Amino acid sequence: MTDAVPTTEGKGLAKSAGALAGLKVIDLTRVLGGPYCTMILSDHGAEVVKIEPPQGDEVRDWGPPFVEGSASYFIGVNRNKRSLALDLGKPEGRQVLMRLLEGADVLIENYKPGAMEKWGMGYQEVLSKRFPKLVHCRVSGFGPDGPLGALPGYDAVIQAMVGLMSINGNADTGPLRMGTPIVDLATGLYSAIGILMALQERNRSGQGQFLDMSLHDCGMALLHPQAANYFLNDRRPKATGNPHPNISPYSKYRTATCEVFLAVGNDPAFRKFCDFLSLKALPDDPRFRTNGDRLTNRDTLTEILEARLAAEDGHDLCERLLKAGVPAGPVLHVDEAMNAAHTAHREMVTELGAYKGLGTPIKMSRTPGGTRAAPPRFNEHGDDILARHGFTADEVSELKAKGIVVGTRRT
């Protein structure tokens, strides 16, 4: 995709320089967790230089669908970035990187732990001394040490190993991988938070620091309330499917027109819900008086509710319940959600020229973020990035001739 100049012609576009304007990020990450992190930063004004290996970020190939040779998987997490293709396997490539790090605030990479040290660019021995204000964030599967240290990790594998799959699904399906790459996305979110924390601390100390982020830890941090339940009762959490393990009614129910999800989180809300459905006797029924009672008798309560809801128009019912203060929503497909009126109102679909993606969920009053440029083509901005960092035209030509700067993806 081409680099699009920010314009008023589009949807979900950035309307300010952004809260992170002036922040310079050197992004060596590939696949999802790291790129998702840096897209969050770039949405809010950070200058992100995406340095790709000669083969390119492999998710450019994770399709179909494709646009101009890049898969949707790449397009979905790489807007607002500038691309430089650099062979860091060669000493000259690493020398270029060191020049790019001059004046950088953040370096983020997801190489195998030890790779940067092997290249003579480890944080402790080299980078922290040459660039004392640099925040270096490393994303890995399991961290650098321990029983699984430095071993490779992918989202679904981590879902399996930290217990997330075991609590997804039900007794019939067995453990299920979650439909979205939740571990990668959470790692990107936690990494962005960690980077911003380190930058805030730098304002006080004047010093950068190293962030050790792992898919393993971020995936495990998502185990709520299952871990909390286990710590208190010492019982293995089980997959419950749609029903909440600690709350009832909090599940999916059938109506005449669609399935709906009801989230009745406490006793007053249950009474309001029952009054709305003209089931006024239920809150005083000993089987359903408290949340604990409703959990114990969940199956019976589900039968009563589905019988009552069977003739309802689910969409209309949910709208009326929400207006009455009871959380409820129709179970929509992705295409339905993307085209919903509230999605448009919240600018959660962003468009700029041929580019279309999910908008930023972070809505700021004075410094709103959003789309500034479409995801870059491979090495689209290489010459400009190098020129801005003081490389002469002759130096750039020499780097290209030696295969240090790569114009076409290698296979």
C-alpha positions in Angstrom: 0.0 0.0 0.0 1.2 3.5 -0.6 2.1 6.0 2.0 -1.0 8.2 2.3 -0.8 11.9 3.4 -3.2 12.5 6.2 -6.3 14.2 4.9 -9.8 15.0 6.0 -11.1 12.6 3.3 -11.7 9.4 5.3 -13.0 7.9 8.5 -11.3 7.6 11.9 -8.5 9.8 10.9 -6.1 11.5 13.3 -7.2 15.0 14.1 -4.1 16.1 16.0 -0.4 15.4 16.2 -1.2 12.9 18.9 -0.3 12.5 22.6 2.9 10.8 21.7 4.1 13.3 19.0 7.9 13.6 19.2 8.4 10.0 20.4 10.7 8.0 18.1 10.4 4.2 18.0 12.7 1.8 16.2 10.6 -1.3 15.6 12.4 -4.6 14.8 9.3 -6.8 15.6 7.5 -9.1 13.3 4.2 -11.1 13.3 1.7 -9.7 15.8 2.4 -8.9 19.4 5.2 -6.3 18.7 3.5 -4.8 15.7 0.3 -4.4 17.5 2.1 -2.6 20.3 3.8 -0.2 17.9 0.6 0.5 16.0 -1.0 1.7 19.3 2.0 4.0 19.7 1.9 5.2 16.1 -1.9 5.8 16.3 -1.2 8.4 18.9 1.6 10.3 17.1 4.8 8.3 17.7 7.2 8.1 14.8 7.6 4.3 14.2 10.4 3.1 11.9 9.6 -0.5 11.1 12.8 -2.3 10.2 12.0 -5.5 8.3 14.4 -8.3 7.5 15.3 -9.0 3.9 12.5 -11.6 3.7 10.0 -9.1 5.0 7.7 -9.5 7.9 6.3 -13.0 7.4 2.8 -12.0 8.1 2.8 -10.2 4.7 2.2 -13.8 3.4 -0.5 -14.8 5.9 -3.4 -14.7 3.5 -5.5 -14.6 1.5 -6.9 -12.0 1.4 -4.1 -9.9 -0.1 -3.8 -6.3 -1.3 -0.8 -5.4 -3.4 1.1 -8.4 -2.2 0.5 -7.9 1.5 -2.0 -10.0 3.5 -4.8 -8.6 5.7 -2.9 -10.0 8.7 -0.1 -7.5 8.0 -2.4 -4.7 7.0 -4.4 -4.9 10.2 -1.5 -4.0 12.6 0.9 -1.9 10.6 -0.7 1.5 9.7 1.1 4.8 10.4 4.5 3.2 10.2 7.5 3.8 7.9 9.3 0.8 6.4 13.0 0.2 6.0 14.4 -3.3 4.9 17.7 -3.9 6.5 20.0 -7.0 6.7 21.0 -7.1 10.4 22.8 -10.3 9.8 25.7 -8.3 8.4 27.9 -6.0 10.5 27.1 -3.1 8.1 23.4 -3.5 8.8 24.0 -3.4 12.5 26.0 -0.3 12.1 23.1 1.3 10.3 20.8 0.3 13.1 23.1 1.9 15.7 22.9 5.2 13.7 19.2 5.0 13.6 19.1 4.6 17.4 20.7 8.0 17.9 17.9 10.1 19.3 15.5 7.2 19.5 13.3 6.9 22.6 12.3 3.2 22.2 13.7 0.1 20.7 11.3 -2.9 20.5 12.3 -6.3 19.1 11.2 -9.9 19.3 14.3 -11.8 18.4 15.2 -14.9 20.2 16.7 -13.9 23.6 20.4 -13.7 23.2 20.3 -12.6 19.5 21.0 -8.9 20.3 23.9 -9.9 22.6 25.3 -12.2 19.9 25.3 -9.2 17.5 27.1 -7.0 20.0 24.0 -4.9 20.7 22.9 -6.3 24.1 21.1 -3.8 26.3 23.2 -4.2 29.5 26.7 -4.2 27.9 26.2 -1.9 24.9 22.9 -0.1 24.3 22.4 1.2 27.9 25.9 2.7 27.9 25.7 4.3 24.4 22.1 5.3 24.7 21.4 5.8 28.4 17.9 7.2 27.8 16.7 4.4 25.5 13.8 2.2 26.6 14.5 -1.3 25.1 11.5 -3.6 25.0 12.0 -7.3 24.1 9.1 -9.5 23.4 9.7 -13.3 23.6 7.8 -16.5 24.1 9.0 -17.4 27.6 11.6 -14.9 28.6 15.4 -15.4 28.6 15.8 -17.9 31.4 14.1 -20.5 33.5 13.0 -24.0 32.5 11.5 -22.7 29.2 13.8 -19.7 28.8 14.7 -18.6 25.2 12.4 -21.3 23.7 10.1 -20.2 20.8 6.4 -19.5 21.6 3.4 -18.8 19.4 0.0 -17.5 20.5 -1.9 -20.8 20.3 0.9 -22.8 22.0 0.9 -20.3 24.9 -2.9 -20.5 25.1 -2.5 -24.2 25.5 0.3 -24.0 28.0 -1.0 -21.4 30.4 -4.5 -22.9 30.7 -6.5 -20.5 28.5 -7.6 -23.3 26.2 -8.7 -25.4 29.2 -11.2 -22.8 30.2 -12.6 -22.1 26.7 -15.2 -24.4 25.2 -17.3 -26.8 27.2 -17.5 -30.5 28.2 -18.5 -31.5 24.7 -15.8 -29.6 22.8 -12.9 -30.1 25.2 -10.2 -27.3 25.4 -10.5 -24.8 22.5 -8.2 -22.2 21.1 -9.8 -18.7 21.4 -10.9 -17.3 18.1 -8.7 -14.2 18.3 -5.0 -14.4 19.0 -5.6 -13.1 22.5 -2.2 -13.8 23.9 -0.4 -11.9 21.1 -2.8 -9.0 21.4 -2.5 -8.9 25.1 1.3 -8.9 24.9 1.1 -6.0 22.5 -1.2 -4.1 25.0 1.0 -4.9 28.0 4.1 -3.9 26.1 2.6 -0.6 25.2 1.7 0.0 28.8 5.2 -1.0 29.9 6.9 1.3 27.4 4.8 4.2 28.6 5.5 3.4 32.2 9.3 3.4 31.4 9.0 6.7 29.6 7.1 8.2 32.5 9.8 7.0 34.9 12.5 8.4 32.6 11.0 11.8 33.1 12.1 11.5 36.8 15.3 9.6 36.5 16.6 10.6 33.1 17.4 6.9 32.5 16.0 4.4 30.1 15.5 0.7 31.1 15.0 -2.8 29.7 11.5 -4.4 29.5 11.4 -8.2 29.5 7.9 -9.0 28.0 6.9 -12.6 27.3 3.8 -14.2 25.7 3.8 -16.7 28.6 3.4 -14.1 31.3 0.9 -12.0 29.4 -1.2 -15.0 28.6 -1.2 -16.1 32.2 -2.2 -12.6 33.4 -5.5 -13.1 31.5 -6.6 -16.0 33.7 -9.2 -14.1 35.7 -11.3 -15.1 37.5 -10.2 -18.7 37.0 -6.8 -18.2 38.8 -8.4 -16.3 41.6 -11.0 -19.0 42.1 -8.2 -21.7 42.1 -6.1 -19.8 44.7 -9.1 -19.7 47.0 -10.7 -23.1 46.6 -7.8 -25.2 45.2 -10.1 -26.7 42.6 -9.2 -27.1 38.9 -11.2 -24.5 36.9 -13.4 -26.1 34.3 -14.6 -24.7 30.9 -18.2 -23.5 31.3 -18.8 -22.5 27.7 -20.9 -19.3 27.5 -22.0 -19.2 31.2 -19.9 -17.2 33.6 -18.2 -19.3 36.2 -19.1 -16.9 39.1 -22.3 -15.1 38.0 -25.9 -16.2 36.9 -27.7 -15.3 34.7 -24.7 -14.4 32.6 -24.8 -16.3 29.4 -26.3 -16.7 25.9 -30.0 -17.4 25.4 -32.2 -18.1 22.5 -35.0 -15.8 21.3 -37.4 -16.0 18.3 -35.0 -14.1 16.0 -31.5 -14.4 17.3 -29.3 -15.4 20.2 -28.7 -12.8 22.9 -26.3 -12.4 25.7 -27.5 -11.3 29.1 -25.2 -10.1 31.8 -27.1 -9.7 35.1 -24.3 -9.0 37.5 -25.9 -8.6 40.9 -29.1 -9.2 42.9 -30.7 -5.7 42.3 -30.0 -6.1 38.6 -31.7 -9.5 38.7 -34.8 -8.1 40.3 -34.9 -5.3 37.7 -34.5 -7.9 35.0 -37.3 -10.1 36.3 -39.6 -7.1 36.7 -38.9 -6.2 33.1 -39.8 -9.7 31.9 -42.9 -9.9 34.2 -41.3 -12.7 36.2 -41.8 -10.9 39.5 -41.8 -14.0 41.6 -38.3 -15.2 40.6 -36.2 -12.9 42.9 -38.0 -14.2 46.0 -37.8 -17.8 45.0 -35.3 -19.6 47.4 -33.6 -21.1 44.4 -32.8 -17.7 42.9 -32.7 -15.3 45.7 -28.9 -14.7 45.7 -26.3 -15.0 43.0 -25.0 -18.1 44.8 -28.4 -19.6 44.7 -28.7 -18.8 41.0 -25.3 -20.5 40.3 -26.4 -23.6 42.1 -29.6 -23.7 40.2 -28.4 -22.3 36.9 -29.8 -25.1 34.7 -33.3 -24.6 36.1 -33.1 -20.8 35.8 -31.9 -21.2 32.2 -35.0 -23.3 31.3 -37.3 -20.7 32.8 -35.6 -17.8 31.0 -35.5 -19.5 27.6 -39.1 -20.4 27.8 -39.9 -16.7 28.6 -37.6 -15.4 25.8 -38.7 -17.8 23.1 -41.3 -15.5 21.5 -39.2 -12.3 21.8 -37.5 -10.4 19.0 -33.9 -10.6 20.3 -32.7 -7.3 18.7 -35.7 -5.3 20.0 -35.5 -7.0 23.4 -31.9 -6.1 23.9 -32.5 -2.5 22.9 -35.3 -2.3 25.5 -33.3 -4.0 28.2 -30.3 -1.7 27.7 -32.6 1.4 27.9 -34.0 -0.1 31.2 -30.4 -0.5 32.6 -30.0 -4.2 32.1 -26.8 -5.2 30.1 -27.9 -7.3 27.1 -26.8 -7.6 23.5 -27.6 -9.6 20.3 -25.0 -12.1 19.3 -23.7 -10.6 16.0 -21.4 -11.9 13.3 -18.3 -9.9 12.5 -19.7 -8.4 9.3 -22.9 -7.3 11.3 -20.7 -5.7 14.0 -18.6 -3.8 11.5 -21.7 -2.3 9.8 -23.5 -1.5 13.0 -24.6 2.1 13.5 -22.8 2.5 16.8 -19.6 1.2 15.3 -19.8 4.0 12.7 -20.6 6.6 15.4 -17.6 5.5 17.5 -15.3 5.6 14.4 -14.2 2.0 15.0 -13.9 1.4 11.3 -11.2 3.7 9.8 -10.7 4.4 6.1 -8.0 6.3 4.2 -8.0 5.8 0.4 -7.9 2.1 -0.3 -7.0 1.3 3.3 -9.7 0.1 5.7 -9.2 -1.2 9.3 -10.3 -1.1 12.9 -10.1 2.3 14.5 -8.3 3.2 17.7 -10.4 2.5 20.9 -8.4 5.2 22.8 -10.5 8.3 22.5 -8.7 11.4 23.8 -10.3 14.9 24.1 -7.4 17.2 23.2 -5.0 14.9 21.3 -7.1 12.3 19.5 -5.3 9.6 17.6 -6.2 7.7 14.5 -5.1 6.8 11.0 -2.4 9.0 9.4 -1.0 6.7 6.8 -1.8 3.3 5.2 0.4 0.3 6.1 3.7 0.6 4.2 5.0 -1.4 1.3 8.2 -3.3 1.8 11.1 -0.8 2.2 8.8 1.9 1.0 10.5 4.7 3.0 14.0 3.3 3.1 15.7 6.2 1.2 13.9 8.8 3.2 14.6 7.2 6.6 18.3 7.0 5.9 18.5 10.5 4.5 16.8 11.9 7.6 19.4 10.1 9.7 22.3 11.7 7.9 23.2 9.1 5.3 24.4 10.6 2.1 23.1 9.4 -1.3 26.5 7.7 -2.0 26.2 5.8 1.4 22.7 4.7 0.6 23.8 3.5 -2.9 26.6 1.6 -1.4 24.3 0.0 1.2 22.0 -1.1 -1.6 24.9 -2.5 -3.7 26.1 -4.6 -0.8 22.6 -5.9 -0.1 22.4 -4.2 3.3 19.4 -2.2 2.4 17.0 -4.4 0.5 14.5 -3.1 -2.1 12.8 -6.4 -3.0 11.9 -9.2 -0.7 14.2 -12.1 -0.7 12.7 -15.6 -0.9 
